[in-house]
Amino acid sequence: QVQLVESGGGSVQAGGSLRLSCAASGSGFSINNMAWYRQAPGKPRELAARITSPGITTYADSVKGRFTISRDNAKNTVYLQMNTLKPEDTAVYYCNAYDEWSFMYYWGKGTLVTVSS
């Protein structure tokens, strides 16, 4: 079993920045891909950014150039640096991780990001 705990959400004005963190814990796991998804009110959950174990990154077009995903493999932690935030970035942000030992995906409980205009 893998537990994912997110932190760093909050409220910010448009143009501001936030940094999200997600730490994986448990026993007997090996995290491969890690990702941040987000779900705005009334909309489906969507991928914001993904990073592989070697550090290859993928971004949604809507966040390219503004968000940066990174990870610390030694700490099993993934980060999402969000700059130049827009009101449309308002959403619950969920951490996602793939455990290559159990072949399972895990989700965090989410952290709310609110961007006011």
C-alpha positions as CSV (number, residue, x, y, z in Angstrom):
1,Q,0.0,0.0,0.0
2,V,1.1,3.5,-0.9
3,Q,-0.1,6.6,0.8
4,L,0.1,10.0,-0.9
5,V,-0.1,13.2,1.1
6,E,-0.4,16.5,-0.7
7,S,0.4,19.9,0.8
8,G,0.8,23.5,-0.4
9,G,-2.6,24.4,-1.6
10,G,-4.3,27.7,-0.7
11,S,-5.6,30.9,-2.0
12,V,-3.7,33.4,-4.1
13,Q,-4.4,36.3,-6.4
14,A,-4.0,36.1,-10.1
15,G,-0.4,36.3,-11.2
16,G,0.8,34.8,-8.0
17,S,2.6,31.5,-7.3
18,L,2.1,28.4,-5.2
19,R,4.2,25.2,-4.8
20,L,2.5,21.9,-4.2
21,S,4.2,18.9,-2.7
22,C,3.2,15.2,-2.5
23,A,5.0,12.6,-0.5
24,A,4.6,8.9,-1.0
25,S,5.0,6.6,2.0
26,G,4.3,3.0,2.8
27,S,6.2,-0.3,2.5
28,G,7.4,-2.4,-0.3
29,F,6.9,-0.1,-3.2
30,S,8.8,1.4,-6.1
31,I,7.2,4.6,-7.6
32,N,7.6,5.0,-11.3
33,N,5.6,7.8,-12.9
34,M,4.2,10.6,-10.7
35,A,1.7,13.2,-11.8
36,W,-0.6,16.0,-10.8
37,Y,-4.2,16.0,-11.9
38,R,-6.7,18.7,-11.3
39,Q,-10.5,19.0,-11.1
40,A,-12.3,22.2,-11.4
41,P,-15.9,22.6,-10.1
42,G,-18.3,20.9,-12.6
43,K,-15.5,19.6,-14.8
44,P,-13.8,16.2,-15.2
45,R,-10.4,15.5,-13.7
46,E,-7.6,16.3,-16.1
47,L,-3.8,15.8,-16.2
48,A,-1.8,18.9,-15.4
49,A,1.7,17.5,-15.4
50,R,3.5,14.1,-15.3
51,I,7.1,13.2,-14.6
52,T,8.8,9.8,-15.1
53,S,11.3,8.3,-12.8
54,P,14.2,9.5,-15.0
55,G,12.7,13.0,-15.1
56,I,10.9,13.2,-18.4
57,T,8.0,15.7,-18.1
58,T,4.7,16.2,-19.9
59,Y,2.4,19.2,-19.4
60,A,-1.1,20.0,-20.4
61,D,-1.2,22.8,-23.0
62,S,-3.0,25.1,-20.5
63,V,-0.1,25.1,-18.0
64,K,2.9,24.9,-20.3
65,G,5.4,27.6,-19.5
66,R,3.8,28.4,-16.1
67,F,3.9,25.1,-14.2
68,T,7.0,23.0,-13.5
69,I,6.9,19.5,-12.1
70,S,9.9,18.0,-10.4
71,R,10.7,15.1,-8.1
72,D,13.1,13.9,-5.4
73,N,13.3,10.2,-5.9
74,A,15.2,9.7,-2.6
75,K,12.2,11.2,-0.8
76,N,9.5,9.8,-3.1
77,T,8.2,13.3,-3.4
78,V,6.9,15.2,-6.3
79,Y,6.5,18.9,-6.6
80,L,4.4,21.3,-8.7
81,Q,5.7,24.9,-8.9
82,M,2.8,27.0,-10.3
83,N,3.6,30.5,-11.5
84,T,1.5,33.2,-13.1
85,L,-1.6,31.6,-11.8
86,K,-4.9,32.4,-13.4
87,P,-8.5,32.1,-12.0
88,E,-9.1,29.2,-14.4
89,D,-6.4,27.3,-12.5
90,T,-8.8,27.1,-9.5
91,A,-9.3,23.4,-8.8
92,V,-8.6,20.6,-6.4
93,Y,-5.1,19.2,-7.3
94,Y,-4.6,15.5,-6.9
95,C,-1.3,13.7,-6.7
96,N,-1.0,10.4,-8.6
97,A,1.7,7.7,-8.5
98,Y,2.3,4.4,-10.2
99,D,3.8,1.6,-8.1
100,E,5.7,-0.7,-10.5
101,W,5.9,-3.4,-7.8
102,S,2.1,-3.8,-7.3
103,F,1.2,-2.5,-10.8
104,M,-1.3,-0.1,-9.1
105,Y,-2.0,3.6,-9.4
106,Y,-2.6,5.6,-6.1
107,W,-4.2,8.9,-5.5
108,G,-3.9,11.5,-2.8
109,K,-6.9,13.1,-1.2
110,G,-6.3,16.4,-3.0
111,T,-5.4,20.0,-2.1
112,L,-7.5,23.0,-3.1
113,V,-6.0,25.8,-5.1
114,T,-8.1,29.0,-5.4
115,V,-7.0,31.8,-7.6
116,S,-8.9,35.1,-7.4
117,S,-9.0,37.8,-10.0
